[in-house]
Amino acid sequence: MKTVSTSKSHGGIQGVYSHASDACACDMTFAVFVPPQAKDHPVPVLWYLSGLTCTHANVMDKGEYRRVAAELGLMIVCPDTSPRGEAVPDEKDNWQFGLGAGFYVDATEEPFARNYRMYSYVTAELPALIARNFPADMARQGIFGHSMGGHGALTVALRNADRFRSCSAFAPIVQPTTAGWSKPALEKYLGTDEKAWRSYDATLLLEDGERFPEFLVDQGTADGFLDEGLRPWLLEDACRKAGVALELRMQDGYDHSYNFISTFMDDHLKWHAARLA
């Protein structure tokens, strides 16, 4: 692991790091905020998965999480959204696929199977790296994310309910198997057999019997992607049928941007902290 940069903030340290990833077969970059409490003891870990076109830097620069994370003693880990590098296959004219659009799946189709293994990266390889190198209490982990990353957070939590104590999302893609901007990506990464897609769809995981104690979801009513790709009512219906608690908050007038995310970031951090205490 290499240190790219570190900077003191609210008594803690905001760092950016890189390492050679076996899962993604390339160098990967990630950000970690270590709160001041970590000087004395290991602290809970909250994973943030970003959305389409983003890197680790978007939430680090615009998410406004450090002040409250420092107050609450939360470590915030922000992975990248996909493998990167000249040798990594991409569709440069398609923002919904390739670089910046890993969808947190393990691709099985060529030429993507070698690099696009983001599910394994965020659930196995990077957590092991965090546990070795940071004062992280890995017995207390939560996960949240935005848009594509909200999809990732929901599916990762449902498939790893024994690991995560809390899960929330900002404007998640709740049913990527049918959404216009994610279905083509799943076909390219996972093939045409739609049965292989089910393990990366929160609504279908719930239908197939996976469970998580509760979810918090914030969704802006002025989000231009609300009807096209997000459709939170599908998650609401799936949770109701599965008996899973969902607090879905429709936030009047908010869009899909980090202006929306940063407005409700404090709420999410405090919600996670209560469950990671």
TAZIRA-V711740 format. One record per backbone hydrogen bond with DSSP energy under -1.0 kcal/mol. NH is the residue of the N-H (numbers start at 1). CO is the residue of the C=O. E is the energy in kcal/mol with one decimal. If there is no record, write none. Layout:
NH;CO;E, NH;CO;E
This chain:
2;18;-3.3, 4;16;-2.7, 5;16;-1.7, 7;14;-1.7, 9;12;-2.5, 12;9;-2.5, 13;34;-2.4, 14;7;-3.2, 15;32;-2.9, 16;5;-2.6, 17;30;-3.0, 18;2;-2.4, 19;28;-2.0, 21;26;-2.7, 28;19;-2.9, 30;17;-2.5, 31;78;-2.2, 32;15;-2.3, 33;76;-2.6, 34;13;-2.8, 38;35;-1.6, 39;36;-1.8, 40;37;-1.8, 41;37;-1.4, 43;135;-2.2, 45;140;-2.5, 46;75;-3.3, 47;142;-2.6, 48;77;-2.8, 49;144;-2.4, 53;100;-1.8, 54;51;-1.9, 61;57;-2.7, 62;58;-2.3, 63;59;-2.3, 69;65;-2.3, 70;66;-2.5, 71;67;-1.8, 72;68;-2.6, 73;69;-1.2, 74;69;-2.4, 75;44;-2.7, 76;33;-1.6, 77;46;-2.2, 78;31;-3.1, 88;85;-1.6, 94;91;-2.2, 97;94;-1.3, 101;98;-2.6, 102;81;-1.4, 105;102;-1.3, 107;116;-3.6, 108;189;-2.8, 109;189;-2.1, 112;109;-1.3, 113;109;-1.2, 116;112;-2.6, 117;115;-2.2, 118;105;-1.4, 121;117;-1.8, 122;118;-2.6, 123;119;-1.7, 124;120;-1.9, 125;120;-1.8, 126;121;-2.8, 128;124;-1.8, 129;125;-1.8, 130;126;-2.7, 131;127;-2.6, 132;128;-1.6, 133;129;-1.6, 134;130;-2.1, 136;134;-2.4, 137;43;-3.3, 138;136;-1.1, 140;137;-2.0, 142;45;-2.4, 143;166;-1.8, 144;47;-2.9, 146;49;-1.9, 147;170;-2.5, 149;146;-2.7, 151;147;-2.3, 152;148;-2.1, 153;149;-2.6, 154;150;-2.4, 155;151;-2.4, 156;152;-2.7, 157;153;-2.4, 158;154;-2.3, 159;155;-2.0, 163;160;-2.0, 164;160;-1.7, 165;141;-3.2, 168;143;-1.6, 169;216;-2.2, 170;145;-2.9, 171;218;-3.2, 173;147;-1.6, 174;172;-1.1, 174;230;-1.4, 178;175;-1.6, 179;175;-1.1, 182;179;-1.2, 183;179;-2.7, 186;182;-2.3, 187;183;-1.9, 188;184;-1.8, 189;185;-2.5, 190;186;-3.0, 191;187;-1.8, 196;193;-1.8, 197;194;-1.1, 200;197;-2.3, 201;198;-1.5, 203;174;-1.3, 205;201;-2.6, 206;202;-2.1, 207;203;-1.7, 208;204;-2.0, 209;206;-1.3, 210;205;-2.6, 215;245;-2.0, 216;167;-1.1, 217;247;-2.7, 218;169;-2.2, 219;249;-2.4, 221;251;-2.4, 222;254;-1.8, 223;220;-1.0, 226;223;-1.7, 229;225;-2.4, 230;225;-1.7, 231;226;-2.7, 234;231;-2.1, 236;232;-2.2, 237;233;-2.1, 238;234;-2.1, 239;235;-2.9, 240;236;-2.1, 241;237;-2.3, 242;238;-1.8, 243;239;-1.1, 244;239;-2.3, 245;213;-1.1, 247;215;-2.7, 249;217;-3.0, 251;219;-2.9, 254;251;-1.5, 261;257;-1.7, 262;258;-2.6, 264;260;-1.2, 268;264;-1.8, 269;265;-2.6, 270;266;-2.4, 271;267;-2.2, 272;268;-2.6, 273;269;-2.7, 274;270;-1.9, 276;272;-1.5
